[in-house]
Amino acid sequence: MKKKSLIILFFSFLIILPFVYAAPDGFLGMVKQIGTFLFKDLPALGDYGFKFLLWIALFALFNFGLKKATLDDKTAGIVAFVISLLSVLLLKGSAIKGIFATYAVLIVLLLGVVVPLLLVWAVNTWFPGNTVSGRLLRGACYLIVAYALFAFVAFAKSGLVEGKGF
């Protein structure tokens, strides 16, 4: 069973790969477009765009919790749909802006602090020892992590300078 799922995952990557390379700016351009959408364009959608995304997240959370509470799938889906829809529709605009600001701060902390720390920890565990090759590989990985962190900070600061938030 595990081998079958790995084969399906491999072929799905093969199907998606041409679309990634067909992007005009390559893979990093796509990552930049996703970041631009999340931190600059999503607030421009107003309350309705964010309410829709919040509804999707709440529906998934409630559906998972209700399935664990020994409800069958159909009943859990209906109850989760109603509860999540009512909770999102009754939110005020100021609450939505507060949730979005918290979400943006958490994402920045996650991408700017936690991910580089995990990468440095992973590099130290993957290339242990005091050999020349281990030190060179660790140094190269540290430079890549530093470059990614500086690029992320520059992207975040560019959004703040324009006055549009992230």
Residue frames as a rotation matrix with the C-alpha (Angstrom) as fourth column:
MET 1
0.566 0.824 0.000 0.00
0.824 -0.566 0.000 0.00
0.000 0.000 -1.000 0.00
LYS 2
0.454 -0.461 -0.762 2.80
0.148 -0.804 0.575 2.40
-0.879 -0.374 -0.297 0.83
LYS 3
-0.623 -0.724 0.297 4.55
0.378 0.054 0.924 1.66
-0.685 0.688 0.240 -2.45
LYS 4
-0.146 0.667 0.731 1.36
0.982 0.010 0.186 2.32
0.117 0.745 -0.657 -4.40
SER 5
0.801 0.470 -0.371 0.83
0.535 -0.840 0.092 5.72
-0.268 -0.272 -0.924 -2.75
LEU 6
0.037 -0.870 -0.492 4.46
0.068 -0.489 0.870 6.70
-0.997 -0.065 0.041 -3.42
ILE 7
-0.658 -0.224 0.719 4.05
0.682 0.226 0.695 5.80
-0.318 0.948 0.004 -7.09
ILE 8
0.349 0.859 0.373 0.87
0.922 -0.387 0.028 7.91
0.169 0.334 -0.927 -7.30
LEU 9
0.691 -0.164 -0.704 2.66
0.252 -0.858 0.447 10.82
-0.677 -0.487 -0.552 -5.61
PHE 10
-0.400 -0.916 0.027 5.59
0.269 -0.089 0.959 10.52
-0.876 0.391 0.282 -8.02
PHE 11
-0.501 0.251 0.828 3.34
0.864 0.097 0.494 10.55
0.044 0.963 -0.266 -11.09
SER 12
0.667 0.736 -0.116 1.35
0.743 -0.669 0.022 13.51
-0.061 -0.101 -0.993 -9.75
PHE 13
0.284 -0.661 -0.694 4.63
0.072 -0.708 0.703 15.45
-0.956 -0.249 -0.154 -9.44
LEU 14
-0.679 -0.545 0.493 5.47
0.491 0.163 0.856 14.48
-0.546 0.823 0.157 -13.01
ILE 15
0.052 0.790 0.611 2.12
0.982 -0.152 0.112 15.83
0.181 0.595 -0.783 -14.16
ILE 16
0.839 0.314 -0.445 2.53
0.452 -0.857 0.248 19.12
-0.304 -0.409 -0.861 -12.25
LEU 17
0.030 -0.970 -0.240 6.21
0.571 -0.181 0.801 19.67
-0.820 -0.161 0.549 -13.13
PRO 18
-0.436 -0.230 0.870 5.71
0.886 -0.278 0.370 21.06
0.157 0.933 0.325 -16.69
PHE 19
0.587 0.708 0.392 3.34
0.592 -0.706 0.389 23.71
0.552 0.003 -0.834 -15.34
VAL 20
0.711 -0.408 -0.573 5.95
0.405 -0.429 0.807 24.81
-0.575 -0.806 -0.140 -12.80
TYR 21
-0.358 -0.929 0.091 8.64
0.582 -0.146 0.800 25.16
-0.730 0.339 0.593 -15.44
ALA 22
-0.215 0.353 0.911 6.19
0.916 -0.251 0.314 26.79
0.339 0.902 -0.269 -17.85
ALA 23
0.658 0.420 -0.624 5.77
0.654 -0.730 0.198 29.74
-0.373 -0.538 -0.756 -15.48
PRO 24
0.812 -0.319 0.490 7.26
0.210 -0.623 -0.754 32.94
0.545 0.715 -0.438 -16.93
ASP 25
0.400 -0.678 0.617 9.51
-0.803 -0.584 -0.121 33.61
0.442 -0.447 -0.778 -13.93
GLY 26
-0.450 -0.549 -0.705 10.20
-0.163 0.826 -0.539 30.01
0.878 -0.127 -0.461 -12.98
PHE 27
-0.004 0.445 -0.896 9.49
0.743 0.600 0.295 28.46
0.669 -0.665 -0.333 -9.61
LEU 28
-0.648 -0.296 -0.702 10.63
0.726 -0.519 -0.451 31.43
-0.231 -0.802 0.551 -7.53
GLY 29
-0.912 0.387 0.136 8.38
-0.274 -0.821 0.501 33.70
0.306 0.420 0.855 -9.57
MET 30
-0.083 0.913 -0.399 5.43
0.124 0.407 0.905 31.49
0.989 0.026 -0.147 -8.66
VAL 31
-0.160 -0.043 -0.986 6.36
0.966 0.200 -0.165 31.64
0.204 -0.979 0.010 -4.98
LYS 32
-0.946 -0.212 -0.247 6.55
0.257 -0.951 -0.170 35.43
-0.198 -0.225 0.954 -5.24
GLN 33
-0.616 0.782 0.095 3.12
-0.297 -0.342 0.891 35.54
0.730 0.521 0.443 -6.91
ILE 34
0.086 0.640 -0.764 1.62
0.604 0.576 0.551 33.44
0.792 -0.509 -0.337 -4.11
GLY 35
-0.435 -0.324 -0.840 3.19
0.885 -0.324 -0.334 35.68
-0.164 -0.889 0.428 -1.47
THR 36
-0.993 0.093 0.076 1.97
-0.067 -0.954 0.292 38.78
0.099 0.285 0.953 -3.28
PHE 37
-0.259 0.959 -0.117 -1.55
-0.028 0.114 0.993 37.39
0.965 0.261 -0.003 -3.40
LEU 38
0.091 0.320 -0.943 -1.58
0.849 0.470 0.242 36.42
0.521 -0.822 -0.229 0.28
PHE 39
-0.230 -0.314 -0.921 -0.10
0.890 -0.450 -0.069 39.61
-0.393 -0.836 0.383 1.68
LYS 40
-0.908 -0.120 -0.400 -1.00
-0.004 -0.955 0.296 42.37
-0.418 0.270 0.867 -0.83
ASP 41
-0.777 0.604 -0.177 -3.97
-0.313 -0.126 0.941 41.31
0.546 0.787 0.287 -2.97
LEU 42
-0.444 0.634 -0.633 -6.02
0.704 0.684 0.190 39.41
0.554 -0.362 -0.750 -0.39
PRO 43
-0.520 0.302 -0.799 -6.65
0.589 -0.551 -0.591 42.47
-0.619 -0.778 0.109 1.81
ALA 44
-0.884 0.183 -0.430 -7.75
-0.402 -0.766 0.501 44.28
-0.238 0.616 0.751 -1.37
LEU 45
-0.701 0.669 -0.249 -10.55
0.288 0.584 0.759 41.73
0.653 0.460 -0.602 -1.81
GLY 46
-0.295 0.586 0.755 -12.13
-0.750 -0.632 0.197 43.14
0.592 -0.508 0.626 1.30
ASP 47
-0.313 0.235 0.920 -14.17
-0.853 0.356 -0.381 41.28
-0.417 -0.905 0.089 3.82
TYR 48
0.682 0.727 -0.083 -15.79
-0.689 0.601 -0.405 38.86
-0.245 0.333 0.911 1.39
GLY 49
0.382 -0.615 -0.690 -12.59
-0.446 0.531 -0.720 37.27
0.809 0.583 -0.071 0.11
PHE 50
-0.683 -0.672 0.287 -11.24
-0.555 0.222 -0.802 36.79
0.475 -0.706 -0.524 3.59
LYS 51
-0.062 0.737 0.673 -14.58
-0.896 0.256 -0.363 35.53
-0.440 -0.626 0.645 4.89
PHE 52
0.754 0.324 -0.571 -14.56
-0.592 0.712 -0.378 32.86
0.284 0.623 0.729 2.21
LEU 53
-0.099 -0.879 -0.465 -11.06
-0.293 0.473 -0.831 31.72
0.951 0.054 -0.304 3.16
LEU 54
-0.700 -0.093 0.708 -11.97
-0.711 -0.001 -0.703 31.78
0.066 -0.996 -0.066 6.83
TRP 55
0.384 0.903 0.193 -15.09
-0.889 0.418 -0.185 29.74
-0.248 -0.101 0.964 6.10
ILE 56
0.517 -0.264 -0.815 -13.00
-0.384 0.779 -0.496 27.08
0.765 0.569 0.301 4.34
ALA 57
-0.580 -0.815 -0.002 -10.64
-0.317 0.228 -0.921 26.86
0.751 -0.533 -0.390 7.32
LEU 58
-0.505 0.449 0.737 -13.46
-0.833 -0.027 -0.553 26.71
-0.228 -0.893 0.388 9.88
PHE 59
0.588 0.739 -0.329 -15.35
-0.803 0.583 -0.125 24.12
0.099 0.337 0.936 7.88
ALA 60
0.156 -0.612 -0.775 -12.28
-0.222 0.743 -0.632 21.88
0.963 0.270 -0.020 7.73
LEU 61
-0.790 -0.487 0.374 -11.65
-0.427 -0.001 -0.904 22.33
0.441 -0.874 -0.207 11.46
PHE 62
-0.197 0.807 0.556 -15.25
-0.915 0.053 -0.401 21.66
-0.353 -0.588 0.728 12.51
ASN 63
0.609 0.420 -0.673 -15.61
-0.688 0.703 -0.183 18.74
0.396 0.574 0.717 10.10
PHE 64
-0.257 -0.790 -0.556 -12.46
-0.200 0.607 -0.769 17.10
0.945 -0.087 -0.314 11.46
GLY 65
-0.842 -0.083 0.533 -13.55
-0.528 -0.072 -0.846 17.63
0.108 -0.994 0.017 15.07
LEU 66
0.088 0.966 0.242 -17.07
-0.952 0.153 -0.264 16.35
-0.292 -0.207 0.934 14.50
LYS 67
0.450 -0.004 -0.893 -15.82
-0.500 0.828 -0.256 13.24
0.740 0.561 0.370 12.72
LYS 68
-0.637 -0.732 -0.240 -13.62
-0.129 0.409 -0.903 12.53
0.760 -0.544 -0.355 15.73
ALA 69
-0.661 0.481 0.576 -16.69
-0.719 -0.188 -0.669 12.97
-0.213 -0.856 0.471 17.95
THR 70
-0.856 0.187 0.482 -18.08
0.196 0.980 -0.032 9.74
-0.478 0.067 -0.876 16.42
LEU 71
0.237 0.882 -0.407 -20.58
-0.406 -0.291 -0.866 11.36
-0.883 0.370 0.289 14.07
ASP 72
0.240 -0.133 0.962 -20.93
0.752 0.652 -0.097 9.75
-0.614 0.746 0.256 10.67
ASP 73
-0.689 -0.698 0.194 -19.45
0.649 -0.476 0.593 11.57
-0.322 0.535 0.781 7.69
LYS 74
-0.329 0.629 0.704 -22.71
0.654 -0.387 0.651 12.94
0.681 0.675 -0.284 6.30
THR 75
0.701 0.628 -0.338 -23.99
0.659 -0.388 0.644 14.33
0.273 -0.674 -0.686 9.60
ALA 76
0.122 -0.753 -0.646 -20.59
0.719 -0.381 0.581 15.77
-0.684 -0.536 0.495 10.50
GLY 77
-0.718 -0.405 0.566 -20.38
0.695 -0.447 0.562 17.52
0.025 0.797 0.603 7.14
ILE 78
0.077 0.847 0.525 -23.83
0.606 -0.458 0.650 19.08
0.792 0.268 -0.549 7.44
VAL 79
0.775 0.204 -0.598 -23.32
0.628 -0.358 0.691 20.25
-0.073 -0.911 -0.406 11.03
ALA 80
-0.192 -0.929 -0.317 -19.84
0.735 -0.350 0.580 21.61
-0.650 -0.122 0.750 10.22
PHE 81
-0.548 0.053 0.835 -21.23
0.722 -0.474 0.504 23.45
0.423 0.879 0.221 7.18
VAL 82
0.479 0.841 0.250 -23.98
0.549 -0.510 0.662 25.15
0.684 -0.180 -0.707 9.19
ILE 83
0.683 -0.241 -0.689 -21.80
0.623 -0.299 0.723 26.07
-0.380 -0.923 -0.054 12.18
SER 84
-0.397 -0.918 -0.022 -18.93
0.752 -0.339 0.566 27.41
-0.527 0.208 0.824 10.07
LEU 85
-0.380 0.321 0.868 -21.26
0.707 -0.504 0.496 29.36
0.596 0.802 -0.036 7.76
LEU 86
0.710 0.704 -0.002 -23.09
0.517 -0.519 0.681 31.01
0.478 -0.485 -0.732 10.66
SER 87
0.478 -0.579 -0.660 -19.89
0.656 -0.265 0.707 31.83
-0.584 -0.771 0.253 12.51
VAL 88
-0.616 -0.723 0.313 -18.35
0.745 -0.407 0.528 33.51
-0.254 0.558 0.790 9.44
LEU 89
-0.162 0.629 0.760 -21.50
0.669 -0.497 0.553 35.41
0.725 0.598 -0.340 8.43
LEU 90
0.800 0.563 -0.208 -21.90
0.509 -0.452 0.733 36.91
0.319 -0.692 -0.648 11.89
LEU 91
-0.075 -0.902 -0.426 -18.36
0.952 -0.192 0.239 38.31
-0.297 -0.387 0.873 12.07
LYS 92
0.831 0.275 -0.483 -17.94
0.194 -0.958 -0.212 42.07
-0.521 0.082 -0.849 12.09
GLY 93
0.825 -0.511 0.241 -15.49
0.141 -0.226 -0.964 43.88
0.547 0.830 -0.114 9.81
SER 94
0.392 -0.706 0.590 -13.22
-0.862 -0.506 -0.033 44.89
0.322 -0.495 -0.807 12.68
ALA 95
0.498 -0.182 0.848 -12.95
-0.442 0.788 0.428 41.28
-0.746 -0.588 0.312 13.86
ILE 96
0.901 -0.162 0.402 -12.00
0.416 0.586 -0.695 40.18
-0.123 0.794 0.596 10.36
LYS 97
0.631 -0.706 0.321 -9.24
-0.284 -0.595 -0.752 42.80
0.722 0.383 -0.576 10.16
GLY 98
0.328 -0.491 0.807 -7.94
-0.931 -0.024 0.364 41.68
-0.159 -0.871 -0.466 13.55
ILE 99
0.683 -0.045 0.729 -7.91
0.004 0.998 0.058 38.03
-0.730 -0.036 0.682 12.48
PHE 100
0.887 -0.349 0.303 -6.13
0.361 0.116 -0.925 38.90
0.288 0.930 0.229 9.25
ALA 101
0.490 -0.740 0.461 -3.51
-0.688 -0.653 -0.316 41.02
0.535 -0.163 -0.829 11.06
THR 102
0.365 -0.326 0.872 -2.84
-0.708 0.512 0.487 38.14
-0.605 -0.795 -0.044 13.48
TYR 103
0.836 -0.010 0.548 -2.61
0.301 0.844 -0.444 35.73
-0.458 0.536 0.709 10.57
ALA 104
0.800 -0.559 0.218 -0.09
-0.013 -0.380 -0.925 37.95
0.600 0.737 -0.312 8.78
VAL 105
0.324 -0.698 0.638 2.08
-0.934 -0.345 0.096 38.31
0.153 -0.627 -0.764 11.89
LEU 106
0.482 -0.110 0.869 2.07
-0.375 0.871 0.318 34.54
-0.792 -0.479 0.379 12.49
ILE 107
0.917 -0.146 0.370 3.04
0.391 0.505 -0.770 33.81
-0.074 0.851 0.520 8.89
VAL 108
0.614 -0.732 0.294 5.88
-0.406 -0.613 -0.678 36.33
0.677 0.297 -0.673 9.01
LEU 109
0.246 -0.523 0.816 7.17
-0.932 0.105 0.348 34.83
-0.267 -0.846 -0.461 12.26
LEU 110
0.686 0.059 0.725 6.89
-0.024 0.998 -0.058 31.32
-0.727 0.022 0.686 10.88
LEU 111
0.872 -0.324 0.366 8.67
0.440 0.194 -0.877 32.10
0.213 0.926 0.312 7.63
GLY 112
0.557 -0.661 0.503 11.18
-0.353 -0.737 -0.576 34.51
0.751 0.144 -0.644 9.10
VAL 113
0.029 -0.541 0.840 12.19
-0.999 -0.044 0.006 32.71
0.034 -0.840 -0.542 12.30
VAL 114
0.403 0.205 0.892 11.02
-0.512 0.858 0.034 29.11
-0.758 -0.471 0.451 12.55
VAL 115
0.997 0.017 0.079 11.83
0.055 0.570 -0.820 27.94
-0.059 0.822 0.567 9.02
PRO 116
0.411 -0.912 0.000 15.45
-0.516 -0.232 -0.825 29.22
0.752 0.339 -0.565 9.05
LEU 117
-0.068 -0.420 0.905 16.02
-0.981 0.192 0.015 27.69
-0.180 -0.887 -0.425 12.50
LEU 118
0.643 0.356 0.678 14.66
-0.270 0.934 -0.234 24.35
-0.716 -0.033 0.697 11.32
LEU 119
0.932 -0.336 -0.136 16.82
-0.070 0.203 -0.977 24.50
0.355 0.920 0.166 8.21
VAL 120
0.093 -0.938 0.333 19.97
-0.834 -0.256 -0.489 25.21
0.544 -0.233 -0.806 10.25
TRP 121
0.076 0.004 0.997 19.11
-0.795 0.604 0.058 22.36
-0.602 -0.797 0.049 12.61
ALA 122
0.903 0.311 0.297 18.51
-0.076 0.795 -0.602 20.01
-0.423 0.521 0.741 9.65
VAL 123
0.671 -0.720 -0.178 21.82
-0.371 -0.118 -0.921 20.99
0.642 0.684 -0.346 8.04
ASN 124
-0.112 -0.739 0.664 23.67
-0.982 -0.020 -0.188 20.30
0.152 -0.674 -0.723 11.29
THR 125
0.206 0.222 0.953 22.11
-0.519 0.850 -0.085 16.85
-0.830 -0.477 0.290 11.57
TRP 126
0.980 0.194 0.050 22.51
-0.056 0.508 -0.859 15.94
-0.192 0.839 0.509 7.88
PHE 127
0.531 -0.846 0.039 26.19
0.071 -0.002 -0.997 16.90
0.844 0.533 0.059 7.65
PRO 128
0.977 -0.180 0.115 27.75
-0.136 -0.108 0.985 16.03
-0.165 -0.978 -0.130 10.99
GLY 129
0.534 -0.840 0.094 31.43
0.821 0.542 0.180 15.74
-0.202 -0.019 0.979 11.70
ASN 130
0.557 -0.456 -0.694 34.44
-0.125 -0.872 0.472 17.90
-0.821 -0.176 -0.543 11.24
THR 131
-0.069 -0.567 0.821 35.50
0.811 0.447 0.377 16.77
-0.581 0.692 0.429 7.78
VAL 132
-0.847 -0.322 -0.423 36.28
0.037 -0.829 0.559 19.23
-0.531 0.458 0.713 5.02
SER 133
-0.797 0.588 0.137 33.32
0.235 0.094 0.967 18.14
0.556 0.803 -0.213 2.89
GLY 134
-0.035 0.812 -0.582 30.94
0.979 0.145 0.143 18.37
0.200 -0.565 -0.800 5.84
ARG 135
-0.253 -0.130 -0.959 32.11
0.534 -0.845 -0.026 21.88
-0.807 -0.519 0.283 6.67
LEU 136
-0.980 -0.129 -0.153 31.83
-0.057 -0.553 0.831 22.98
-0.192 0.823 0.535 3.03
LEU 137
-0.538 0.842 0.020 28.33
0.524 0.316 0.791 21.56
0.660 0.437 -0.611 2.66
ARG 138
0.066 0.540 -0.839 27.22
0.974 -0.217 -0.063 23.13
-0.216 -0.813 -0.540 5.94
GLY 139
-0.571 -0.356 -0.740 28.67
0.264 -0.933 0.246 26.48
-0.778 -0.055 0.626 4.86
ALA 140
-0.965 0.248 0.082 26.90
0.030 -0.204 0.979 26.32
0.259 0.947 0.189 1.49
CYS 141
-0.206 0.944 -0.256 23.61
0.799 0.314 0.513 25.45
0.565 -0.099 -0.819 3.17
TYR 142
-0.093 0.117 -0.989 24.04
0.802 -0.580 -0.144 28.29
-0.590 -0.806 -0.040 5.67
LEU 143
-0.887 -0.266 -0.379 24.57
0.005 -0.824 0.567 30.71
-0.463 0.501 0.732 2.78
ILE 144
-0.722 0.686 0.092 21.41
0.284 0.173 0.943 29.45
0.631 0.707 -0.320 1.06
VAL 145
0.032 0.734 -0.678 19.41
0.989 0.075 0.128 29.83
0.145 -0.675 -0.724 4.29
ALA 146
-0.374 -0.240 -0.896 20.80
0.505 -0.863 0.021 33.35
-0.778 -0.445 0.444 4.79
TYR 147
-1.000 0.010 -0.024 19.96
-0.025 -0.495 0.869 34.32
-0.003 0.869 0.495 1.19
ALA 148
-0.389 0.918 -0.077 16.39
0.598 0.315 0.737 32.99
0.701 0.241 -0.671 1.56
LEU 149
0.048 0.386 -0.921 15.95
0.965 -0.257 -0.058 34.86
-0.259 -0.886 -0.384 4.84
PHE 150
-0.658 -0.346 -0.669 17.25
0.213 -0.938 0.275 38.14
-0.722 0.039 0.691 3.41
ALA 151
-0.918 0.372 0.136 15.03
0.094 -0.129 0.987 37.74
0.385 0.919 0.084 0.33
PHE 152
-0.110 0.922 -0.372 12.00
0.877 0.266 0.400 37.17
0.468 -0.282 -0.838 2.55
VAL 153
-0.102 0.016 -0.995 12.79
0.747 -0.660 -0.087 40.23
-0.657 -0.751 0.055 4.67
ALA 154
-0.922 -0.262 -0.284 13.24
0.014 -0.756 0.654 42.36
-0.387 0.600 0.701 1.54
PHE 155
-0.651 0.751 0.110 9.89
0.381 0.198 0.903 41.13
0.657 0.630 -0.415 0.20
ALA 156
0.095 0.705 -0.702 8.14
0.991 0.003 0.137 41.88
0.099 -0.709 -0.699 3.50
LYS 157
-0.350 -0.292 -0.890 9.73
0.496 -0.864 0.089 45.35
-0.795 -0.410 0.448 3.73
SER 158
-0.990 0.001 0.141 8.76
0.124 -0.458 0.880 46.20
0.065 0.889 0.454 0.17
GLY 159
-0.211 0.977 -0.031 5.12
0.698 0.172 0.695 45.57
0.684 0.125 -0.718 1.05
LEU 160
0.193 0.259 -0.946 5.40
0.924 -0.373 0.087 47.74
-0.330 -0.891 -0.311 4.14
VAL 161
-0.724 -0.538 -0.432 7.06
0.364 -0.830 0.422 50.59
-0.586 0.148 0.797 2.27
GLU 162
-0.837 0.443 0.322 4.26
0.239 -0.234 0.943 50.72
0.493 0.866 0.090 -0.31
GLY 163
-0.772 0.536 0.341 1.75
-0.624 -0.539 -0.566 51.09
-0.119 -0.650 0.751 2.51
LYS 164
0.035 0.808 -0.588 -0.28
-0.762 0.402 0.507 48.07
0.646 0.430 0.630 1.47
GLY 165
0.599 0.084 0.797 0.76
-0.678 0.583 0.448 45.87
-0.427 -0.808 0.406 4.39
PHE 166
-0.437 -0.713 0.548 2.42
-0.223 0.676 0.702 42.60
-0.872 0.185 -0.454 3.57
